[in-house]
Amino acid sequence: MLYRLYQPADFAQLYAVEERCFQPPFRFSRSYMRQIVASPDSTTWLAEEDGEIAGIGIVEWSGRSRIFLAYIQTIEVLPERRRSGIATGLMRRLEGSAIEAGVPLIWLHVDAENAPALNLYEAHGYTRQGREENYYPRGRAALIYSKPLL
């Protein structure tokens, strides 16, 4: 598996992963996805094999009120490629990008019903910090997880 940084020419394949991994209303819109991958305060990693993208990961960072944080926007792996270590590879790279940016803490929201994702984050040292009701469409709750980096 080759892990590499996103290039604008990758957008069609990147969004095809989004379409395979999420159905409306849970899917990011094309315009929102273009916005986050183009942000100078984000890094997008791709997992690629034989020229095909098998997974994506996006992390953003921001500083507010003297607090500098990184936020994992998404980690997505094609259904047929799951449970092969791709998500772990993407997560390591997202964390590395946040560390490189000097961010001391990384956090995320995860669907409270997404057991595989919960297991992944907990296995990599993320701890639950709270719960946000009605965060996702259809009234689904999100759990909030974080991990110190520095």
Helices and strands as residue ranges (DSSP letters): E 2-5, G 8-10, H 11-21, H 30-38, E 42-49, E 52-64, E 67-77, G 79-81, H 86-100, E 105-111, H 115-123, E 127-136, G 137-139, E 140-148
